[in-house]
Amino acid sequence: MSVRILGGTAKGRSLQVPDSARPSGARVRKSLFDLLAARAPAGRYPEFIDLHGGSGAIGLEAASRGYRVTLVEKDARAVRALETNARALDLRVRIVKGDAGALLKRLGQFDVVFSDPPYEADIPKLTAQILNSGVLAPGGLLVCQHPDRLHLPEHAGFTREEREYGSNTLTLYWHPDAPDADGDDDGEIG
């Protein structure tokens, strides 16, 4: 399977995809980064974490576009592929080997938290764990990719929005009282 970076410094370059990975499709990735560009805070590079690094299709795309990226991955083959891809694309990323759910409290805070676990995982439970962990920085955005047949629940203190792309859905969570990219306090997405 061939996956190419869609934008930024590594635009058009291919990624090595390990057998254990299920990379996000180009349509989902383009839509995600268009959404993030509309929300980007001015004057700084946002902190981005991909909790299930896989091939790096999302995390390395973010690094190519100027985000400071951390990738978490528990599969050893995928970790090697992430390291190889990052070197080949000359992208600086932090790669953490381990289970994202177990590491949440130790990872720090991020402006964008992306979660696309294996679809057999208990995605609603993992999403609640992420939202309760403190990994999302004030004003940050959690983006959960999951099958379209699954609908993630509301979560106290967060606004939730769903965006469907074929058989995939991106569910977004953010604090409604957090300042948006313009510094306004209206809680609306881009």
N, C-alpha and C positions, 0 to 999 in steps of 0.2 A: 504494500500500500504506500502510495506517495502522498505526503502532506507537505505543503509549501507555506512559508511565512507570507502573510498577506500585506504587511506594511512595515514601515520603519527601516532601520539600517540593514536588516537581513531580508528585506522584501524579495520574494521570488526564490529564495534558497530552500532546499529540501531538508526534511527531517528523517532520521532513521526511526522507524516505528517498531517497537518490540511487540512480539506476539501477544503479550499480556495486556496491551493497551487498546483502547477504543477511542481514537482521537475525535474531538469535536469537528464536525463538518465545517466547510468554508463559510456557508451561509450563517451558521450560528456564531462562528468566530467574528465574521465581519460585523454582524449585528451587535454583538457584545462590545466590540471596540468602538463602534460608532456611538453606542450608548455611553460608554466610559469617557470618550472624548468630549461629549456634551456636558459631562459632570466634572471634568478635571479641574482641580483647584489651580488657580493661576500662580505662576512663579515657583513651583516646586515639583519634584518628581514624586508621585505617590508611591507608597509602599504597597506591594501587591503580593498576595500569597495564593498559590495554587495548592490546595490541600491533597490533591490526588494527581501528582505530576504526570504519570503515564509517559506519553511520547514527548511531552513538552509543547504540544500544539498551542495551548493557551498560555502557559507561563513564559515560554520563549518568545511567543508573539508579543506579550506584554513587555518583556525585556527589550525586544527589537524596537518597540515604540517609546522607550525611555523610562519605563517604570523600574523601580528597584524591586527585584523579584526574589522570592523564596519559593522553592518547590519542595513539597513533601511527597515521598514515595516509599512504600514498604517493599515492593518487589525488586529484588537485586538486579534482575535483567533490565528493568525499566530505569533503575538508578544509573546503571552503566550507559544506557542509551541517552539519558538526560545529560550526563557528563560529556559524552561524545558529541552530542548535538550542540551543547553550549560552546564547547571548544571549537568545533567546526564553523560555527556561526560567529565566533568571536564575541559572545555575549557573556557578561558577568552576571551570574546568578548564584544564590546560595541554595545548595541542595541538602536537604535533611532526610536521612534514611530512617524510616519508622512509620508507625501507624498514626495517621493524623488525629484521630479521636483521642488517643492516649497522650499525644504531645501538645494538645491545644493550650493548656495552661502555661507551657514553657516557651511558646513560640514568639511571644510579644504581641504588639498590636499592629494592625494593617488597615490602610485606607480602603483597599479592595480585597475581599476574601472570596475566592472562587472555589466552589465545591462541586465536583462531578465524580462521585464515587462509583464503583461498580454498581450496575443497576440491580443486582441481587441484594445489595446492602439495605438496611433499614434506614432509608433516606430521611423520613420524617424525624426519627429519633436522633440521627446524626445532625440534622439541621437545628433541632432544639438544643443539642449539646453545643454546637458552634455559637448560637445566639446567646447562650448562658455563660460562655467561657471567658468573655472579655477580650477575645482576639480581634474583635471589630473596634477600630479606633472611633472616637467621637466624630460624627459626620461621615463615617464610613458606609460602605455598601457591601452586603453579602449577596452573592449571585450563586444560586444553586441550579445546576443543570440536571434534568431528570426526564424520564419518559413522559410523554404528553398524557398518558392515562392516569398518572399520579398527580394529585393536587396537594401541595403542602399547606398546612394549616396556618392560620393567623398566629402571631406570637405577641404576648403582652409587651407593650412599649415600642413596638415596631410597626411600620407601615409595610404592607406586602402588595406586590404587583406581579402578575404573570404575563409572560410574553411567549407565544407559541411559534415554533419554527418547524413545520412538518411534524415528525414524530418526537421532537424534543421540545421541552419547555424550559425557559429560564424564569425562575422565581426570584424576585429581588426583595430584600429586606433592608430597611434603613430606619433610623430614629426620626420621627416626624418633626421633632423640635430641634434637630441638628442643623447648623448652617449649611446651605448648599454651596455649590462652587462659586457663586457670586457673593457669598457672605450674607445673603438674605436668609431670613429665618422662616421661609414658607414651607419647607419640607417637600417640595415638589421635585420630581425627577425631570432633568434636562428637558 
